[in-house]
Amino acid sequence: MIKIYGMKSCPDCQAVERQVEGDDRFQVIDIGDHVRHLKAFLRLRDNSPVFDEAKQMGYAGIPCFLLEDGTVTLSPEDVGLKSDPTDGPACGLDGKGC
């Protein structure tokens, strides 16, 4: 099962969640629902070079996809989904997106 870390308030996460609704190959985890989810996401973010560019740009790095083999990606296309073309990068510290 592919875990998707995100938040309900993130437009990119909302677009991904709509695509996987009812698809048991995916588990959507809202990092704002419980601190344990946030901690699991932060462990990934703090230890994976996949997030380096996102952190440099001031992005949260969500939605984040954790594959069954431990691979981490920020690209919906890597898991067979589509990016939301209506929004730019979401959740930037500069206030753009979210």
N, C-alpha and C positions, 0 to 999 in steps of 0.2 A: 504494500500500500504506500502511496506517495503522500507524505505529509506536506500540507501547505500552511505556512505560518503567515498570518496577516492580521488585519484589524477591520472591524466593520466600518470604521470611519475613513478608510483608505479607498479612494476611487478605483485604483488598479486592483486591489484585493476584491472589491465588489464585483468587478468585471470577471475575474477568475472564478470567484465563487458561483456566479450565475452559470458558468460553463460546466462546472463539476457537480451541480445539484443532482442528487440521485445516482451519481456514479460511484459505486463502492470501491473503485480503484484509488480514490482520493479521500484523505481525511483533512478537513479544514480545521485549523487550530487558531482561534482568536487570542492573540497574545495579551489582549486587554481584559479577557474574561477572568484570568487568575494569575497570580504571581508565578506559579510553577510553570505556566506556559511562557511567560515573559523570560524567566530564567533559562528555560530550554532554548529559546530563540537566541538569547544573548550569548549563551555558550557557543552556539554555531557562529554567530556574528563576530565574536571576539577571537575565534580560533580558525576561521576559514578565510583564505586569501580571496575567495570569491567576492567578499564584501569590501575589499580595499577601495575600489573605484567609487562604490556607493558612499562609503564613509568620507572619502575625499570631497565628494560633491555635496555632502551634508544630507544624504538620503538615509532613510531608516533601513532600507534593504528588504522591503516587503512589497509584494508577496515573495516569499522564499519557499523553494521546493526542496524537500529532503527525500531523495529516492531510497528505495529499499537497500541498495548496496552502499549507502552512506554518502553518495554524491550529493553535493549541494549546488543548486543553480538559482539564478534570479530570473531566468528566461522562461516564460510560459511555453514558448515554442519547443523547448527541450523536453517537455512532458506532453506534447501533443495538443497544447492549448494555443489560444491566440491572445496577443497583447491587445489592450484597449487602445485603438487608434485615436480616440477622441481626447485623450489626456496625454500630457507630457509626463515626465517623471514625477511621481507623487511623493508627498511626505518630506519635502526638502525643508531645511532649516530656514530657507529664505521665504517660506510661506507659499511657494508655488506648488500647485498640485493639491495638497490637502488644505 
